[in-house]
Amino acid sequence: MYKTGETVRYWGVKTGGLTWLSSEAMIGKVIDWQREKQSYKIEGQSGTIQDVPERLIDGDCEVKSG
């Protein structure tokens, strides 16, 4: 399980009942866990909030600045 505020890498999002996969990893911060959906709310780098199934999260990643 990931903690609120943790930076993670993820490979897709769920929108309108469909799961969209990405060939490139996206990076965002965990803002909430949804137990009933087995997914996390993640704020992406663009500031958008995404619903990400737990199985599409790669785990903790270190974001390097500059």
PQR file of N, CA, C, O and H, with PARSE charges and radii, in Angstrom:
ATOM      1  N   MET A   1       0.836  -1.174   0.000 -0.4000 1.5000
ATOM      2  CA  MET A   1       0.000   0.000   0.000 -0.0000 2.0000
ATOM      3  C   MET A   1       0.889   1.248   0.000  0.5500 1.7000
ATOM      4  O   MET A   1       1.938   1.278   0.643 -0.5500 1.4000
ATOM      5  N   TYR A   2       0.455   2.256  -0.721 -0.4000 1.5000
ATOM      6  CA  TYR A   2       1.214   3.502  -0.837 -0.0000 2.0000
ATOM      7  C   TYR A   2       0.639   4.548   0.108  0.5500 1.7000
ATOM      8  O   TYR A   2      -0.557   4.542   0.398 -0.5500 1.4000
ATOM      9  H   TYR A   2      -0.397   2.231  -1.244  0.4000 1.0000
ATOM     10  N   LYS A   3       1.483   5.433   0.581 -0.4000 1.5000
ATOM     11  CA  LYS A   3       1.080   6.463   1.536 -0.0000 2.0000
ATOM     12  C   LYS A   3       0.702   7.752   0.811  0.5500 1.7000
ATOM     13  O   LYS A   3       1.206   8.039  -0.274 -0.5500 1.4000
ATOM     14  H   LYS A   3       2.455   5.438   0.347  0.4000 1.0000
ATOM     15  N   THR A   4      -0.186   8.517   1.421 -0.4000 1.5000
ATOM     16  CA  THR A   4      -0.550   9.828   0.899 -0.0000 2.0000
ATOM     17  C   THR A   4       0.702  10.692   0.815  0.5500 1.7000
ATOM     18  O   THR A   4       1.487  10.759   1.762 -0.5500 1.4000
ATOM     19  H   THR A   4      -0.596   8.284   2.303  0.4000 1.0000
ATOM     20  N   GLY A   5       0.881  11.351  -0.325 -0.4000 1.5000
ATOM     21  CA  GLY A   5       2.043  12.201  -0.541 -0.0000 2.0000
ATOM     22  C   GLY A   5       3.214  11.493  -1.192  0.5500 1.7000
ATOM     23  O   GLY A   5       4.167  12.137  -1.631 -0.5500 1.4000
ATOM     24  H   GLY A   5       0.244  11.297  -1.094  0.4000 1.0000
ATOM     25  N   GLU A   6       3.150  10.163  -1.258 -0.4000 1.5000
ATOM     26  CA  GLU A   6       4.237   9.392  -1.866 -0.0000 2.0000
ATOM     27  C   GLU A   6       4.240   9.580  -3.385  0.5500 1.7000
ATOM     28  O   GLU A   6       3.181   9.580  -4.013 -0.5500 1.4000
ATOM     29  H   GLU A   6       2.377   9.639  -0.901  0.4000 1.0000
ATOM     30  N   THR A   7       5.418   9.738  -3.970 -0.4000 1.5000
ATOM     31  CA  THR A   7       5.554   9.867  -5.414 -0.0000 2.0000
ATOM     32  C   THR A   7       5.691   8.478  -6.011  0.5500 1.7000
ATOM     33  O   THR A   7       6.532   7.687  -5.584 -0.5500 1.4000
ATOM     34  H   THR A   7       6.278   9.737  -3.460  0.4000 1.0000
ATOM     35  N   VAL A   8       4.849   8.185  -7.011 -0.4000 1.5000
ATOM     36  CA  VAL A   8       4.851   6.864  -7.637 -0.0000 2.0000
ATOM     37  C   VAL A   8       4.888   6.986  -9.152  0.5500 1.7000
ATOM     38  O   VAL A   8       4.600   8.041  -9.718 -0.5500 1.4000
ATOM     39  H   VAL A   8       4.165   8.828  -7.358  0.4000 1.0000
ATOM     40  N   ARG A   9       5.250   5.884  -9.790 -0.4000 1.5000
ATOM     41  CA  ARG A   9       5.233   5.778 -11.252 -0.0000 2.0000
ATOM     42  C   ARG A   9       4.045   4.877 -11.587  0.5500 1.7000
ATOM     43  O   ARG A   9       3.841   3.844 -10.949 -0.5500 1.4000
ATOM     44  H   ARG A   9       5.484   5.028  -9.330  0.4000 1.0000
ATOM     45  N   TYR A  10       3.262   5.281 -12.597 -0.4000 1.5000
ATOM     46  CA  TYR A  10       2.103   4.472 -12.967 -0.0000 2.0000
ATOM     47  C   TYR A  10       1.993   4.366 -14.486  0.5500 1.7000
ATOM     48  O   TYR A  10       2.527   5.196 -15.221 -0.5500 1.4000
ATOM     49  H   TYR A  10       3.429   6.120 -13.114  0.4000 1.0000
ATOM     50  N   TRP A  11       1.292   3.331 -14.938 -0.4000 1.5000
ATOM     51  CA  TRP A  11       1.278   2.955 -16.354 -0.0000 2.0000
ATOM     52  C   TRP A  11      -0.101   3.040 -17.004  0.5500 1.7000
ATOM     53  O   TRP A  11      -0.311   2.471 -18.075 -0.5500 1.4000
ATOM     54  H   TRP A  11       0.859   2.656 -14.341  0.4000 1.0000
ATOM     55  N   GLY A  12      -1.015   3.722 -16.392 -0.4000 1.5000
ATOM     56  CA  GLY A  12      -2.336   3.863 -16.986 -0.0000 2.0000
ATOM     57  C   GLY A  12      -3.301   4.479 -15.994  0.5500 1.7000
ATOM     58  O   GLY A  12      -2.971   4.677 -14.825 -0.5500 1.4000
ATOM     59  H   GLY A  12      -0.844   4.185 -15.522  0.4000 1.0000
ATOM     60  N   VAL A  13      -4.502   4.781 -16.476 -0.4000 1.5000
ATOM     61  CA  VAL A  13      -5.543   5.377 -15.644 -0.0000 2.0000
ATOM     62  C   VAL A  13      -6.881   4.736 -15.988  0.5500 1.7000
ATOM     63  O   VAL A  13      -7.035   4.099 -17.030 -0.5500 1.4000
ATOM     64  H   VAL A  13      -4.770   4.620 -17.426  0.4000 1.0000
ATOM     65  N   LYS A  14      -7.837   4.918 -15.097 -0.4000 1.5000
ATOM     66  CA  LYS A  14      -9.187   4.407 -15.336 -0.0000 2.0000
ATOM     67  C   LYS A  14     -10.124   5.597 -15.495  0.5500 1.7000
ATOM     68  O   LYS A  14     -10.186   6.471 -14.630 -0.5500 1.4000
ATOM     69  H   LYS A  14      -7.712   5.435 -14.251  0.4000 1.0000
ATOM     70  N   THR A  15     -10.852   5.622 -16.607 -0.4000 1.5000
ATOM     71  CA  THR A  15     -11.770   6.714 -16.906 -0.0000 2.0000
ATOM     72  C   THR A  15     -13.066   6.148 -17.468  0.5500 1.7000
ATOM     73  O   THR A  15     -13.050   5.399 -18.444 -0.5500 1.4000
ATOM     74  H   THR A  15     -10.802   4.912 -17.310  0.4000 1.0000
ATOM     75  N   GLY A  16     -14.174   6.502 -16.856 -0.4000 1.5000
ATOM     76  CA  GLY A  16     -15.469   6.068 -17.361 -0.0000 2.0000
ATOM     77  C   GLY A  16     -15.608   4.556 -17.489  0.5500 1.7000
ATOM     78  O   GLY A  16     -16.248   4.071 -18.422 -0.5500 1.4000
ATOM     79  H   GLY A  16     -14.186   7.111 -16.063  0.4000 1.0000
ATOM     80  N   GLY A  17     -15.026   3.817 -16.573 -0.4000 1.5000
ATOM     81  CA  GLY A  17     -15.131   2.364 -16.593 -0.0000 2.0000
ATOM     82  C   GLY A  17     -14.115   1.661 -17.473  0.5500 1.7000
ATOM     83  O   GLY A  17     -14.037   0.433 -17.460 -0.5500 1.4000
ATOM     84  H   GLY A  17     -14.506   4.210 -15.815  0.4000 1.0000
ATOM     85  N   LEU A  18     -13.331   2.417 -18.243 -0.4000 1.5000
ATOM     86  CA  LEU A  18     -12.310   1.834 -19.112 -0.0000 2.0000
ATOM     87  C   LEU A  18     -10.927   2.127 -18.554  0.5500 1.7000
ATOM     88  O   LEU A  18     -10.697   3.185 -17.968 -0.5500 1.4000
ATOM     89  H   LEU A  18     -13.395   3.415 -18.254  0.4000 1.0000
ATOM     90  N   THR A  19     -10.012   1.191 -18.735 -0.4000 1.5000
ATOM     91  CA  THR A  19      -8.638   1.393 -18.307 -0.0000 2.0000
ATOM     92  C   THR A  19      -7.797   1.717 -19.526  0.5500 1.7000
ATOM     93  O   THR A  19      -7.787   0.965 -20.500 -0.5500 1.4000
ATOM     94  H   THR A  19     -10.198   0.331 -19.211  0.4000 1.0000
ATOM     95  N   TRP A  20      -7.093   2.836 -19.471 -0.4000 1.5000
ATOM     96  CA  TRP A  20      -6.223   3.280 -20.557 -0.0000 2.0000
ATOM     97  C   TRP A  20      -4.782   3.034 -20.136  0.5500 1.7000
ATOM     98  O   TRP A  20      -4.332   3.537 -19.107 -0.5500 1.4000
ATOM     99  H   TRP A  20      -7.102   3.447 -18.680  0.4000 1.0000
ATOM    100  N   LEU A  21      -4.067   2.262 -20.932 -0.4000 1.5000
ATOM    101  CA  LEU A  21      -2.682   1.946 -20.622 -0.0000 2.0000
ATOM    102  C   LEU A  21      -1.738   2.876 -21.375  0.5500 1.7000
ATOM    103  O   LEU A  21      -2.065   3.368 -22.455 -0.5500 1.4000
ATOM    104  H   LEU A  21      -4.433   1.853 -21.768  0.4000 1.0000
ATOM    105  N   SER A  22      -0.581   3.106 -20.801 -0.4000 1.5000
ATOM    106  CA  SER A  22       0.428   3.964 -21.411 -0.0000 2.0000
ATOM    107  C   SER A  22       1.703   3.173 -21.634  0.5500 1.7000
ATOM    108  O   SER A  22       2.067   2.337 -20.808 -0.5500 1.4000
ATOM    109  H   SER A  22      -0.316   2.706 -19.924  0.4000 1.0000
ATOM    110  N   SER A  23       2.383   3.427 -22.738 -0.4000 1.5000
ATOM    111  CA  SER A  23       3.651   2.750 -23.009 -0.0000 2.0000
ATOM    112  C   SER A  23       4.795   3.431 -22.265  0.5500 1.7000
ATOM    113  O   SER A  23       5.890   2.880 -22.153 -0.5500 1.4000
ATOM    114  H   SER A  23       2.087   4.107 -23.409  0.4000 1.0000
ATOM    115  N   GLU A  24       4.535   4.628 -21.760 -0.4000 1.5000
ATOM    116  CA  GLU A  24       5.538   5.350 -20.977 -0.0000 2.0000
ATOM    117  C   GLU A  24       4.999   5.586 -19.578  0.5500 1.7000
ATOM    118  O   GLU A  24       3.813   5.858 -19.392 -0.5500 1.4000
ATOM    119  H   GLU A  24       3.646   5.076 -21.850  0.4000 1.0000
ATOM    120  N   ALA A  25       5.877   5.479 -18.609 -0.4000 1.5000
ATOM    121  CA  ALA A  25       5.465   5.687 -17.224 -0.0000 2.0000
ATOM    122  C   ALA A  25       5.130   7.147 -16.971  0.5500 1.7000
ATOM    123  O   ALA A  25       5.775   8.052 -17.502 -0.5500 1.4000
ATOM    124  H   ALA A  25       6.840   5.258 -18.761  0.4000 1.0000
ATOM    125  N   MET A  26       4.113   7.359 -16.153 -0.4000 1.5000
ATOM    126  CA  MET A  26       3.745   8.687 -15.703 -0.0000 2.0000
ATOM    127  C   MET A  26       4.118   8.776 -14.228  0.5500 1.7000
ATOM    128  O   MET A  26       4.213   7.753 -13.549 -0.5500 1.4000
ATOM    129  H   MET A  26       3.589   6.624 -15.722  0.4000 1.0000
ATOM    130  N   ILE A  27       4.326   9.972 -13.736 -0.4000 1.5000
ATOM    131  CA  ILE A  27       4.723  10.158 -12.346 -0.0000 2.0000
ATOM    132  C   ILE A  27       3.723  11.082 -11.668  0.5500 1.7000
ATOM    133  O   ILE A  27       3.303  12.089 -12.238 -0.5500 1.4000
ATOM    134  H   ILE A  27       4.249  10.803 -14.287  0.4000 1.0000
ATOM    135  N   GLY A  28       3.350  10.730 -10.456 -0.4000 1.5000
ATOM    136  CA  GLY A  28       2.426  11.563  -9.707 -0.0000 2.0000
ATOM    137  C   GLY A  28       2.502  11.280  -8.224  0.5500 1.7000
ATOM    138  O   GLY A  28       3.245  10.405  -7.780 -0.5500 1.4000
ATOM    139  H   GLY A  28       3.692   9.912  -9.993  0.4000 1.0000
ATOM    140  N   LYS A  29       1.710  12.044  -7.449 -0.4000 1.5000
ATOM    141  CA  LYS A  29       1.678  11.879  -5.998 -0.0000 2.0000
ATOM    142  C   LYS A  29       0.342  11.295  -5.571  0.5500 1.7000
ATOM    143  O   LYS A  29      -0.713  11.709  -6.052 -0.5500 1.4000
ATOM    144  H   LYS A  29       1.107  12.756  -7.810  0.4000 1.0000
ATOM    145  N   VAL A  30       0.397  10.339  -4.670 -0.4000 1.5000
ATOM    146  CA  VAL A  30      -0.799   9.708  -4.127 -0.0000 2.0000
ATOM    147  C   VAL A  30      -1.531  10.721  -3.252  0.5500 1.7000
ATOM    148  O   VAL A  30      -0.930  11.346  -2.378 -0.5500 1.4000
ATOM    149  H   VAL A  30       1.254  10.003  -4.279  0.4000 1.0000
ATOM    150  N   ILE A  31      -2.839  10.881  -3.495 -0.4000 1.5000
ATOM    151  CA  ILE A  31      -3.622  11.775  -2.647 -0.0000 2.0000
ATOM    152  C   ILE A  31      -4.722  11.043  -1.886  0.5500 1.7000
ATOM    153  O   ILE A  31      -5.255  11.571  -0.910 -0.5500 1.4000
ATOM    154  H   ILE A  31      -3.326  10.374  -4.206  0.4000 1.0000
ATOM    155  N   ASP A  32      -5.073   9.810  -2.330 -0.4000 1.5000
ATOM    156  CA  ASP A  32      -6.134   9.066  -1.634 -0.0000 2.0000
ATOM    157  C   ASP A  32      -6.145   7.614  -2.086  0.5500 1.7000
ATOM    158  O   ASP A  32      -5.761   7.305  -3.213 -0.5500 1.4000
ATOM    159  H   ASP A  32      -4.640   9.381  -3.123  0.4000 1.0000
ATOM    160  N   TRP A  33      -6.588   6.722  -1.201 -0.4000 1.5000
ATOM    161  CA  TRP A  33      -6.768   5.296  -1.495 -0.0000 2.0000
ATOM    162  C   TRP A  33      -8.251   4.994  -1.485  0.5500 1.7000
ATOM    163  O   TRP A  33      -8.954   5.384  -0.552 -0.5500 1.4000
ATOM    164  H   TRP A  33      -6.900   6.973  -0.285  0.4000 1.0000
ATOM    165  N   GLN A  34      -8.747   4.297  -2.521 -0.4000 1.5000
ATOM    166  CA  GLN A  34     -10.158   3.935  -2.609 -0.0000 2.0000
ATOM    167  C   GLN A  34     -10.265   2.415  -2.481  0.5500 1.7000
ATOM    168  O   GLN A  34     -10.153   1.682  -3.464 -0.5500 1.4000
ATOM    169  H   GLN A  34      -8.176   3.981  -3.279  0.4000 1.0000
ATOM    170  N   ARG A  35     -10.482   1.968  -1.262 -0.4000 1.5000
ATOM    171  CA  ARG A  35     -10.494   0.536  -0.973 -0.0000 2.0000
ATOM    172  C   ARG A  35     -11.492  -0.241  -1.826  0.5500 1.7000
ATOM    173  O   ARG A  35     -11.157  -1.290  -2.375 -0.5500 1.4000
ATOM    174  H   ARG A  35     -10.574   2.564  -0.464  0.4000 1.0000
ATOM    175  N   GLU A  36     -12.719   0.272  -1.937 -0.4000 1.5000
ATOM    176  CA  GLU A  36     -13.761  -0.452  -2.674 -0.0000 2.0000
ATOM    177  C   GLU A  36     -13.434  -0.598  -4.155  0.5500 1.7000
ATOM    178  O   GLU A  36     -13.887  -1.546  -4.797 -0.5500 1.4000
ATOM    179  H   GLU A  36     -12.991   1.125  -1.491  0.4000 1.0000
ATOM    180  N   LYS A  37     -12.659   0.322  -4.699 -0.4000 1.5000
ATOM    181  CA  LYS A  37     -12.279   0.266  -6.119 -0.0000 2.0000
ATOM    182  C   LYS A  37     -10.888  -0.325  -6.329  0.5500 1.7000
ATOM    183  O   LYS A  37     -10.475  -0.548  -7.467 -0.5500 1.4000
ATOM    184  H   LYS A  37     -12.291   1.092  -4.177  0.4000 1.0000
ATOM    185  N   GLN A  38     -10.162  -0.581  -5.238 -0.4000 1.5000
ATOM    186  CA  GLN A  38      -8.773  -1.050  -5.314 -0.0000 2.0000
ATOM    187  C   GLN A  38      -7.941  -0.124  -6.204  0.5500 1.7000
ATOM    188  O   GLN A  38      -7.169  -0.576  -7.049 -0.5500 1.4000
ATOM    189  H   GLN A  38     -10.498  -0.400  -4.314  0.4000 1.0000
ATOM    190  N   SER A  39      -8.118   1.176  -5.993 -0.4000 1.5000
ATOM    191  CA  SER A  39      -7.388   2.145  -6.803 -0.0000 2.0000
ATOM    192  C   SER A  39      -6.988   3.356  -5.960  0.5500 1.7000
ATOM    193  O   SER A  39      -7.466   3.551  -4.842 -0.5500 1.4000
ATOM    194  H   SER A  39      -8.745   1.543  -5.307  0.4000 1.0000
ATOM    195  N   TYR A  40      -6.113   4.144  -6.526 -0.4000 1.5000
ATOM    196  CA  TYR A  40      -5.613   5.343  -5.866 -0.0000 2.0000
ATOM    197  C   TYR A  40      -6.005   6.566  -6.675  0.5500 1.7000
ATOM    198  O   TYR A  40      -6.121   6.504  -7.899 -0.5500 1.4000
ATOM    199  H   TYR A  40      -5.724   3.985  -7.433  0.4000 1.0000
ATOM    200  N   LYS A  41      -6.208   7.678  -5.980 -0.4000 1.5000
ATOM    201  CA  LYS A  41      -6.339   8.970  -6.635 -0.0000 2.0000
ATOM    202  C   LYS A  41      -4.931   9.535  -6.662  0.5500 1.7000
ATOM    203  O   LYS A  41      -4.290   9.672  -5.620 -0.5500 1.4000
ATOM    204  H   LYS A  41      -6.113   7.728  -4.985  0.4000 1.0000
ATOM    205  N   ILE A  42      -4.452   9.861  -7.845 -0.4000 1.5000
ATOM    206  CA  ILE A  42      -3.091  10.367  -7.998 -0.0000 2.0000
ATOM    207  C   ILE A  42      -3.125  11.691  -8.740  0.5500 1.7000
ATOM    208  O   ILE A  42      -3.817  11.840  -9.747 -0.5500 1.4000
ATOM    209  H   ILE A  42      -4.972   9.750  -8.692  0.4000 1.0000
ATOM    210  N   GLU A  43      -2.368  12.646  -8.226 -0.4000 1.5000
ATOM    211  CA  GLU A  43      -2.230  13.932  -8.894 -0.0000 2.0000
ATOM    212  C   GLU A  43      -1.017  13.854  -9.807  0.5500 1.7000
ATOM    213  O   GLU A  43       0.116  13.700  -9.351 -0.5500 1.4000
ATOM    214  H   GLU A  43      -1.806  12.525  -7.408  0.4000 1.0000
ATOM    215  N   GLY A  44      -1.277  13.964 -11.112 -0.4000 1.5000
ATOM    216  CA  GLY A  44      -0.206  13.892 -12.087 -0.0000 2.0000
ATOM    217  C   GLY A  44       0.618  15.169 -12.115  0.5500 1.7000
ATOM    218  O   GLY A  44       0.280  16.152 -11.455 -0.5500 1.4000
ATOM    219  H   GLY A  44      -2.198  14.089 -11.483  0.4000 1.0000
ATOM    220  N   GLN A  45       1.689  15.151 -12.875 -0.4000 1.5000
ATOM    221  CA  GLN A  45       2.580  16.308 -12.960 -0.0000 2.0000
ATOM    222  C   GLN A  45       1.901  17.535 -13.539  0.5500 1.7000
ATOM    223  O   GLN A  45       2.311  18.662 -13.260 -0.5500 1.4000
ATOM    224  H   GLN A  45       1.964  14.353 -13.412  0.4000 1.0000
ATOM    225  N   SER A  46       0.860  17.328 -14.347 -0.4000 1.5000
ATOM    226  CA  SER A  46       0.139  18.455 -14.927 -0.0000 2.0000
ATOM    227  C   SER A  46      -0.885  19.044 -13.959  0.5500 1.7000
ATOM    228  O   SER A  46      -1.491  20.079 -14.237 -0.5500 1.4000
ATOM    229  H   SER A  46       0.526  16.413 -14.574  0.4000 1.0000
ATOM    230  N   GLY A  47      -1.075  18.367 -12.808 -0.4000 1.5000
ATOM    231  CA  GLY A  47      -2.037  18.840 -11.821 -0.0000 2.0000
ATOM    232  C   GLY A  47      -3.385  18.155 -11.907  0.5500 1.7000
ATOM    233  O   GLY A  47      -4.248  18.392 -11.061 -0.5500 1.4000
ATOM    234  H   GLY A  47      -0.583  17.526 -12.582  0.4000 1.0000
ATOM    235  N   THR A  48      -3.589  17.309 -12.908 -0.4000 1.5000
ATOM    236  CA  THR A  48      -4.859  16.598 -13.027 -0.0000 2.0000
ATOM    237  C   THR A  48      -4.904  15.429 -12.041  0.5500 1.7000
ATOM    238  O   THR A  48      -3.879  14.828 -11.718 -0.5500 1.4000
ATOM    239  H   THR A  48      -2.888  17.116 -13.595  0.4000 1.0000
ATOM    240  N   ILE A  49      -6.108  15.123 -11.575 -0.4000 1.5000
ATOM    241  CA  ILE A  49      -6.318  14.016 -10.650 -0.0000 2.0000
ATOM    242  C   ILE A  49      -6.772  12.799 -11.455  0.5500 1.7000
ATOM    243  O   ILE A  49      -7.726  12.873 -12.228 -0.5500 1.4000
ATOM    244  H   ILE A  49      -6.941  15.611 -11.837  0.4000 1.0000
ATOM    245  N   GLN A  50      -6.076  11.682 -11.264 -0.4000 1.5000
ATOM    246  CA  GLN A  50      -6.360  10.462 -12.009 -0.0000 2.0000
ATOM    247  C   GLN A  50      -6.764   9.343 -11.050  0.5500 1.7000
ATOM    248  O   GLN A  50      -6.290   9.285  -9.915 -0.5500 1.4000
ATOM    249  H   GLN A  50      -5.301  11.621 -10.635  0.4000 1.0000
ATOM    250  N   ASP A  51      -7.643   8.461 -11.516 -0.4000 1.5000
ATOM    251  CA  ASP A  51      -8.018   7.254 -10.797 -0.0000 2.0000
ATOM    252  C   ASP A  51      -7.123   6.146 -11.356  0.5500 1.7000
ATOM    253  O   ASP A  51      -7.256   5.782 -12.524 -0.5500 1.4000
ATOM    254  H   ASP A  51      -8.029   8.509 -12.437  0.4000 1.0000
ATOM    255  N   VAL A  52      -6.218   5.606 -10.543 -0.4000 1.5000
ATOM    256  CA  VAL A  52      -5.235   4.633 -11.023 -0.0000 2.0000
ATOM    257  C   VAL A  52      -5.399   3.314 -10.277  0.5500 1.7000
ATOM    258  O   VAL A  52      -5.221   3.267  -9.060 -0.5500 1.4000
ATOM    259  H   VAL A  52      -6.110   5.902  -9.594  0.4000 1.0000
ATOM    260  N   PRO A  53      -5.740   2.230 -11.001 -0.5600 1.5000
ATOM    261  CA  PRO A  53      -5.833   0.916 -10.354  0.2800 2.0000
ATOM    262  C   PRO A  53      -4.490   0.528  -9.734  0.5500 1.7000
ATOM    263  O   PRO A  53      -3.430   0.785 -10.306 -0.5500 1.4000
ATOM    264  N   GLU A  54      -4.553  -0.090  -8.566 -0.4000 1.5000
ATOM    265  CA  GLU A  54      -3.336  -0.445  -7.832 -0.0000 2.0000
ATOM    266  C   GLU A  54      -2.370  -1.270  -8.678  0.5500 1.7000
ATOM    267  O   GLU A  54      -1.157  -1.101  -8.559 -0.5500 1.4000
ATOM    268  H   GLU A  54      -5.414  -0.299  -8.102  0.4000 1.0000
ATOM    269  N   ARG A  55      -2.871  -2.143  -9.512 -0.4000 1.5000
ATOM    270  CA  ARG A  55      -2.016  -3.016 -10.319 -0.0000 2.0000
ATOM    271  C   ARG A  55      -1.198  -2.271 -11.371  0.5500 1.7000
ATOM    272  O   ARG A  55      -0.243  -2.824 -11.916 -0.5500 1.4000
ATOM    273  H   ARG A  55      -3.857  -2.281  -9.608  0.4000 1.0000
ATOM    274  N   LEU A  56      -1.565  -1.023 -11.661 -0.4000 1.5000
ATOM    275  CA  LEU A  56      -0.832  -0.239 -12.659 -0.0000 2.0000
ATOM    276  C   LEU A  56       0.221   0.674 -12.047  0.5500 1.7000
ATOM    277  O   LEU A  56       0.870   1.448 -12.750 -0.5500 1.4000
ATOM    278  H   LEU A  56      -2.342  -0.574 -11.218  0.4000 1.0000
ATOM    279  N   ILE A  57       0.384   0.576 -10.730 -0.4000 1.5000
ATOM    280  CA  ILE A  57       1.393   1.414 -10.063 -0.0000 2.0000
ATOM    281  C   ILE A  57       2.662   0.617  -9.887  0.5500 1.7000
ATOM    282  O   ILE A  57       2.654  -0.499  -9.367 -0.5500 1.4000
ATOM    283  H   ILE A  57      -0.143  -0.053 -10.159  0.4000 1.0000
ATOM    284  N   ASP A  58       3.748   1.207 -10.328 -0.4000 1.5000
ATOM    285  CA  ASP A  58       5.060   0.568 -10.314 -0.0000 2.0000
ATOM    286  C   ASP A  58       5.753   0.709  -8.977  0.5500 1.7000
ATOM    287  O   ASP A  58       6.639  -0.081  -8.650 -0.5500 1.4000
ATOM    288  H   ASP A  58       3.755   2.113 -10.750  0.4000 1.0000
ATOM    289  N   GLY A  59       5.368   1.686  -8.215 -0.4000 1.5000
ATOM    290  CA  GLY A  59       5.964   1.858  -6.900 -0.0000 2.0000
ATOM    291  C   GLY A  59       6.675   3.174  -6.726  0.5500 1.7000
ATOM    292  O   GLY A  59       6.628   4.061  -7.579 -0.5500 1.4000
ATOM    293  H   GLY A  59       4.649   2.327  -8.481  0.4000 1.0000
ATOM    294  N   ASP A  60       7.327   3.269  -5.605 -0.4000 1.5000
ATOM    295  CA  ASP A  60       8.021   4.492  -5.220 -0.0000 2.0000
ATOM    296  C   ASP A  60       9.087   4.829  -6.242  0.5500 1.7000
ATOM    297  O   ASP A  60       9.814   3.949  -6.703 -0.5500 1.4000
ATOM    298  H   ASP A  60       7.365   2.548  -4.913  0.4000 1.0000
ATOM    299  N   CYS A  61       9.180   6.081  -6.590 -0.4000 1.5000
ATOM    300  CA  CYS A  61      10.239   6.503  -7.517 -0.0000 2.0000
ATOM    301  C   CYS A  61      10.821   7.817  -7.030  0.5500 1.7000
ATOM    302  O   CYS A  61      10.158   8.605  -6.356 -0.5500 1.4000
ATOM    303  H   CYS A  61       8.589   6.795  -6.215  0.4000 1.0000
ATOM    304  N   GLU A  62      12.028   8.022  -7.375 -0.4000 1.5000
ATOM    305  CA  GLU A  62      12.721   9.238  -6.967 -0.0000 2.0000
ATOM    306  C   GLU A  62      12.665  10.223  -8.123  0.5500 1.7000
ATOM    307  O   GLU A  62      13.129   9.914  -9.220 -0.5500 1.4000
ATOM    308  H   GLU A  62      12.566   7.382  -7.923  0.4000 1.0000
ATOM    309  N   VAL A  63      12.110  11.393  -7.894 -0.4000 1.5000
ATOM    310  CA  VAL A  63      12.007  12.409  -8.936 -0.0000 2.0000
ATOM    311  C   VAL A  63      13.200  13.339  -8.773  0.5500 1.7000
ATOM    312  O   VAL A  63      13.400  13.948  -7.722 -0.5500 1.4000
ATOM    313  H   VAL A  63      11.733  11.644  -7.002  0.4000 1.0000
ATOM    314  N   LYS A  64      13.978  13.431  -9.831 -0.4000 1.5000
ATOM    315  CA  LYS A  64      15.169  14.283  -9.803 -0.0000 2.0000
ATOM    316  C   LYS A  64      14.821  15.650 -10.377  0.5500 1.7000
ATOM    317  O   LYS A  64      14.193  15.748 -11.432 -0.5500 1.4000
ATOM    318  H   LYS A  64      13.815  12.936 -10.685  0.4000 1.0000
ATOM    319  N   SER A  65      15.221  16.678  -9.695 -0.4000 1.5000
ATOM    320  CA  SER A  65      14.914  18.030 -10.187 -0.0000 2.0000
ATOM    321  C   SER A  65      16.100  18.605 -10.947  0.5500 1.7000
ATOM    322  O   SER A  65      17.255  18.245 -10.717 -0.5500 1.4000
ATOM    323  H   SER A  65      15.730  16.599  -8.838  0.4000 1.0000
ATOM    324  N   GLY A  66      15.768  19.518 -11.868 -0.4000 1.5000
ATOM    325  CA  GLY A  66      16.739  20.312 -12.584 -0.0000 2.0000
ATOM    326  C   GLY A  66      17.611  19.590 -13.489  0.5500 1.7000
ATOM    327  O   GLY A  66      18.466  20.195 -14.136 -0.5500 1.4000
ATOM    328  H   GLY A  66      14.830  19.810 -12.055  0.4000 1.0000
TER
END
